[in-house]
Amino acid sequence: MVDRILDAHHHLWDLSAMRHTWLAEKGVTRFFGDPTSIQHNYHISDFQADHGSIQVSGSVHIQCGVAVEDSVLETQFVQEQADEHGLVKAIIGFCDLTESDAQKTLDMHQQYSLFRGVRQIVGRDAKEDAKNGTNALLEDKRFLDGLKMLTARDLSFDLQLTPPLLKMATKIFGKVDALPVALCHAGSPQDVSSTGVRDWELGLKTFAALPNAICKISGLGMFDQNWTVDSFRERILRTIDVFGPSRIAFGSNFPVDRLYRNYSETMGAYLEITEGFTPAERTSMFHDVAQDFYRI
C-alpha cells in the first residue's frame, strides 16, 4: 500500500487571468485529442475534486503552454493558489532560455518561494514540432547557455521531447551534468510499433546514463488514448527497469489526462502495475523521488 502520493506532474490555469496558447484555440484537435472539455479554468479546488479519495499529500505544478508574456504571471497565480489552499509544493515555470532577457525573467520567477525550475518544451509531436520548430532548441547554443544559467541558480529543468531526440538531448544535458533534469512523460512513447518501442527504449537507456536525470511516468494517455492497464503495463515496467525505482516519479498530467480517464483510474493503474515492487520502492516512486528532486 502507498500511503503518500506526491503527484509529480499536473497543471493549473486561469484563462481569465492569462493566455494559454493551446487552450485559447477553439475547435483544434491536438496530438493528444480534442481539448474542448478542459478549456476552462482549472484551480487547486478542481484538482482536489478530481483526485478525490486518492491520498495526494502534495503536488508539482508544471507550466502548460502559457504565453511568453504571461509566464511569470502563471507562477504568481499558482503561488497564490498554493498559499490559499495548500497542496502544491513546487512550481516549474516557463522561461525561453534562448531570449536575451532570460536572466531577468528567472529573477522574477524566483521571487516566488515555490519556484523550482523551468520547462521549455523541446518536442511534443512530429507534426506540431515541424510547425513551431521547438526541437531546434537542442542545436541552439543559446539554449545550452540558458541551461547553464539554471545550474548557477540551483534550479532544475523539466524536459519534454519525443524519442528520436533522446540521443541528442543526452549529449546536450551531458554538458551540464550539475543540472537536475526530469524527463517528462517517460520520453513520450508515441510509436507503439516494434521498431518504435525498440528505439524509445534505446533512447531511454542512453538518457538514463546521465547521473543527474530522473524520469517521470506521466501523460501516457496522450499517446494511448484508449488505454487499459495492460496496454500501460509494459511501457511502465520497461521505464522502471531502465531508470530503477530510485529515479522514477509518478504524475497524473491532470487535467490533460482527464480526457481519457478519471484520476482514480489513472493513478489506480499506476498503483496496480507497481504492486510487485517493495513498499520502500513504491514510496520512492510515488513520493520520495519527487520530493528530493523538487526540493520539497
C-alpha positions as a printed Julia matrix, in Angstrom:
296×3 Matrix{Float64}:
   0.0    0.0     0.0
   1.19   3.52   -0.81
   0.06   5.88    1.92
   1.61   9.06    0.47
   1.4   10.25   -3.11
   3.22  13.32   -4.31
   1.82  13.95   -7.78
   4.93  14.96   -9.73
   3.21  16.41  -12.8
  -0.05  18.3   -13.12
  -1.26  21.68  -14.35
  -3.33  24.6   -13.11
  -4.59  27.52  -15.15
  -6.84  30.55  -15.05
  -7.95  31.51  -18.54
  -9.42  34.81  -17.34
  -6.08  35.96  -15.92
  -3.58  34.8   -18.56
  -3.37  33.38  -22.04
  -2.5   29.76  -22.69
  -1.94  29.46  -26.42
  -3.4   26.0   -26.96
  -6.27  26.49  -24.53
  -7.27  29.67  -26.39
  -7.56  27.82  -29.71
 -11.11  26.64  -30.29
 -12.01  23.66  -32.44
  -8.42  22.5   -32.86
  -7.65  18.83  -32.25
  -4.17  18.31  -30.83
  -1.89  15.26  -30.86
  -3.42  14.28  -27.52
  -7.01  14.68  -28.7
  -9.78  17.26  -28.54
  -9.17  19.59  -25.56
 -12.62  21.21  -25.6
 -13.75  19.63  -22.33
 -10.82  21.11  -20.38
 -10.79  24.57  -21.95
 -11.93  26.27  -18.76
 -10.31  27.39  -15.51
  -8.6   24.66  -13.53
  -7.69  25.66   -9.97
  -6.47  23.71   -6.94
 -10.06  23.17   -5.86
 -10.76  21.48   -9.2
  -7.65  19.32   -8.86
  -8.69  18.34   -5.33
 -12.14  17.38   -6.6
 -10.51  15.26   -9.29
  -8.16  13.33   -7.01
 -10.97  12.81   -4.51
 -10.25   9.98   -2.08
  -6.79   9.27   -3.53
  -4.4   10.35   -0.79
  -2.39  13.08   -2.54
  -0.21  14.74    0.08
   1.39  17.22   -2.29
   1.93  18.02   -5.94
   4.13  19.73   -8.52
   2.66  22.23  -10.96
   4.22  22.17  -14.43
   3.81  25.1   -16.81
   1.4   24.36  -19.61
   1.65  26.45  -22.75
   1.28  29.86  -21.16
   2.03  32.79  -23.48
   5.59  34.07  -23.08
   4.46  37.44  -21.77
   2.36  35.77  -19.05
   4.95  33.23  -17.84
   5.71  34.98  -14.54
   2.01  35.69  -14.05
   1.42  31.93  -14.18
   3.95  31.36  -11.4
   2.33  34.13   -9.35
  -1.12  32.59   -9.87
   0.0   29.12   -8.75
   1.89  30.52   -5.75
  -1.25  32.39   -4.66
  -3.35  29.25   -5.12
  -0.88  27.27   -3.02
  -0.73  29.94   -0.32
  -4.52  29.88   -0.04
  -5.27  26.17   -0.49
  -2.03  24.25    0.11
  -1.3   21.05   -1.83
   1.09  22.44   -4.48
   4.62  22.15   -3.09
   6.7   23.15   -6.13
   6.28  25.18   -9.32
   8.01  24.58  -12.64
   7.51  27.67  -14.76
   8.23  28.73  -18.31
  11.2   30.75  -19.47
  12.53  30.98  -23.01
  16.17  30.26  -22.23
  17.25  31.49  -25.65
  16.0   35.04  -25.1
  18.33  37.89  -24.12
  16.15  38.73  -21.1
  16.1   35.18  -19.7
  18.08  36.19  -16.61
  15.57  38.93  -15.83
  12.65  36.51  -16.29
  14.27  34.0   -13.95
  14.82  36.76  -11.37
  11.09  37.48  -11.45
  10.14  33.79  -11.17
  12.46  33.38   -8.2
  10.57  36.0    -6.22
   8.08  33.19   -5.54
   9.08  30.71   -2.86
   7.74  27.58   -4.59
   9.53  28.19   -7.9
  11.97  25.34   -8.52
  12.8   25.27  -12.21
  11.84  25.59  -15.86
  10.15  23.56  -18.54
  10.75  24.69  -22.1
   9.26  22.03  -24.36
  11.68  20.57  -26.9
   9.32  18.11  -28.59
   5.6   17.29  -28.43
   4.63  15.64  -31.67
   6.31  15.42  -35.08
   3.67  17.48  -36.9
   3.41  20.13  -34.2
   7.19  20.35  -33.81
   7.59  20.89  -37.55
   5.17  23.8   -37.24
   6.7   25.53  -34.22
  10.33  24.45  -34.57
  10.88  23.78  -30.87
  13.05  20.71  -31.5
  15.69  23.04  -32.94
  16.42  24.1   -29.37
  18.89  21.26  -28.91
  21.06  22.73  -31.68
  20.88  26.28  -30.32
  23.9   27.41  -28.3
  21.72  29.93  -26.51
  19.65  27.07  -25.12
  22.75  25.4   -23.68
  23.81  28.73  -22.19
  20.35  29.0   -20.65
  20.67  25.56  -19.08
  23.93  26.74  -17.52
  22.03  29.71  -16.06
  19.7   27.29  -14.31
  22.64  25.39  -12.85
  24.12  28.61  -11.47
  20.78  29.38   -9.79
  20.32  25.88   -8.29
  17.23  25.33  -10.42
  16.14  22.22  -12.33
  14.84  21.54  -15.84
  11.82  19.51  -16.93
  12.46  18.01  -20.36
   9.61  17.11  -22.69
  10.63  15.68  -26.05
   9.98  12.79  -28.42
  12.05   9.57  -28.58
  14.07  10.47  -31.72
  15.52  13.42  -29.79
  16.71  11.46  -26.75
  20.19  10.73  -28.11
  20.91  14.36  -28.97
  19.41  15.53  -25.67
  21.75  13.21  -23.79
  24.73  14.94  -25.41
  23.42  18.41  -24.55
  22.48  17.65  -20.96
  25.74  15.79  -20.52
  27.4   19.2   -20.87
  25.52  20.49  -17.82
  25.94  17.49  -15.57
  25.24  19.5   -12.42
  21.75  20.42  -13.65
  18.96  18.18  -12.32
  16.77  17.14  -15.25
  13.42  15.36  -15.16
  12.4   13.53  -18.33
   8.65  14.12  -18.7
   6.08  11.53  -19.79
   8.6    8.65  -19.93
  10.08  10.21  -23.05
   6.71  10.36  -24.88
   6.44   6.84  -26.36
   4.17   7.7   -29.28
   5.21   5.0   -31.75
   3.98   1.65  -30.42
   5.26  -0.41  -33.37
   8.01  -2.91  -32.55
  10.59  -0.57  -34.11
   9.18   2.44  -32.27
   9.24   0.68  -28.91
  12.79  -0.55  -29.55
  14.05   2.93  -30.45
  12.24   4.51  -27.49
  13.79   2.03  -25.05
  17.27   2.51  -26.54
  16.81   6.27  -26.16
  15.73   5.87  -22.55
  18.8    3.77  -21.78
  21.04   6.4   -23.34
  19.43   9.2   -21.36
  19.41   7.21  -18.12
  23.22   7.22  -18.22
  23.05  10.84  -17.08
  23.54  10.71  -13.3
  21.56  13.91  -12.8
  18.41  12.61  -14.52
  15.13  11.19  -13.23
  12.18  10.01  -15.3
   8.56  10.92  -14.68
   5.92   8.38  -15.66
   3.08  10.68  -16.59
   0.9   11.64  -19.5
   0.9    8.21  -21.13
  -2.76   8.63  -22.02
  -1.77  11.28  -24.56
  -0.1    8.56  -26.62
  -2.56   5.74  -25.85
  -5.94   7.41  -25.61
  -7.93   4.17  -25.31
  -5.53   2.76  -22.77
  -6.04  -0.16  -20.45
  -3.95  -1.25  -17.5
  -2.46  -3.95  -19.71
  -1.57  -1.53  -22.51
   0.23   0.71  -20.0
   1.93  -2.14  -18.17
   4.83  -2.93  -20.5
   5.81   0.71  -21.06
   5.75   1.47  -17.36
   7.7   -1.61  -16.31
  10.28  -1.04  -19.06
  10.76   2.55  -17.91
  11.23   1.49  -14.29
  13.64  -1.23  -15.4
  15.78   1.35  -17.24
  15.9    4.03  -14.52
  15.32   1.97  -11.38
  12.78   2.86   -8.66
  15.19   5.37   -7.11
  14.9    7.6   -10.19
  11.2    7.31  -11.07
   8.41   9.74  -10.14
   4.74   9.28  -10.98
   2.49  12.14  -12.09
  -1.11  12.38  -13.26
  -0.78  15.0   -16.0
  -4.19  16.28  -14.95
  -6.35  17.77  -16.22
  -5.0   16.78  -19.66
  -5.18  13.05  -18.93
  -8.72  13.56  -17.66
  -9.61  13.5   -21.36
  -9.19   9.71  -21.18
  -9.89   8.52  -17.6
 -10.64   9.95  -14.18
  -7.94  10.44  -11.55
  -8.76   7.31   -9.6
  -8.45   5.17  -12.73
  -5.22   6.87  -13.85
  -3.35   6.76  -10.56
  -5.02   3.45   -9.77
  -3.46   1.94  -12.9
   0.0    3.1   -11.8
  -0.56   1.63   -8.35
  -1.82  -1.68   -9.73
   1.07  -2.05  -12.17
   3.65  -1.45   -9.41
   2.15  -3.89   -6.89
   5.12  -6.23   -7.35
   7.62  -3.72   -6.01
   8.58  -3.46   -2.35
   6.87  -0.89   -0.1
  10.1    1.11    0.01
  10.4    1.12   -3.79
   6.8    2.24   -4.22
   7.2    5.01   -1.64
  10.25   6.15   -3.56
   8.44   6.26   -6.9
   5.19   7.78   -5.66
   6.67  10.26   -3.21
  10.33  10.46   -2.27
  11.97  10.91   -5.68
   9.77  13.9    -6.49
  10.24  15.3    -3.0
  14.01  15.18   -3.32
  14.2   16.31   -6.96
  11.95  19.34   -6.47
  13.46  20.15   -3.07
  10.16  19.93   -1.22
